[in-house]
Amino acid sequence: MDLIEKIGPFVGLAAFVALAVLAFLLFQQSRDLRRLREWAGRAPERAKEAADASLAAAELRGEETASDEPGRISRGWTAVKDWVRPRYEAFDRNLPIDGRILLGVLGAAIIAAGVLTSGFGLVGDDGKGGGKRAQAAKKEDEKPKVAVLNATQTEDVQGVPGLADKVASEVLKQLGYPIGAKTNAPTGFTETVVMYEPDLEGEAAELARAVSKQLGDTETEEMAADIRASAGDAKLVLVVGADDAQF
């Protein structure tokens, strides 16, 4: 699946480029036919009339310029149009269809392809959407911080050294939870339990299900005052009891 996710965007991009090239070749093939039709429909009389009309329009523009001299912006805009118009007309004559239609279709196709493929999978997420990988990372960032307390001690037996660090690195870190305090619990617990602040009961149940694969079935309960004092700023606490002392 990781391989498919990596190469999928590039395959989609290559397919889109190939489709664009194919469309261009089809238009290129139709170009000569269009030019022949235009040539066949153009008579010498029409060409003369068009030349006369162009000459009259040029003379009229000259008179208007002499009588009503335009400003600097107007002259600049006229120069830009005079530079662009013949080049656009030359480009348009080589196309099998109206150039504006072609540009509109290509623009719509590029926009549609970008939307459907999330920028071909190559554009980074802006925090408002994105692919599955970006959404998974966002969901992971939203997980609450979890403190780990070692509660394997009893009145007669000392707790397992380093158990809180081990559970944090081998269980919680692998599940993508941000880790808070890692220390000993103020008292021993017979069984492992997930404790939570009053507004995080659902998140506590989700954490209990997530750790059950490695720590077995885990109960949840509201956080006790002495546990809260050891948990720091974490709103969830994984209290590792004596039943997981051999983890």
Buried (B, 14 or more C-beta within 10 A) or exposed (E): EEEEEEEBBEEBBEEBEEEBEEBEEEBEEEBEEBBEEEEEEEEEEEEEEEEEEEEEEEEEEEEEEEEEEEEEEEEEEEEEEEEEEEEEEEEEEEBBEEBEEBEEEEEEBEEEBEEEBBBBBEEEBEEEEBBEEBEEEBEEEEBBBBBBBBBBBBEEEEBBEEBBBBBBEEBBEEBEBEBBBBBBBBBBBEBBBBBBBEEBEEBBBBBBEBBEEBBEEBEBEEBBEEBBEBBEEBBBBBBBBBBBBEB
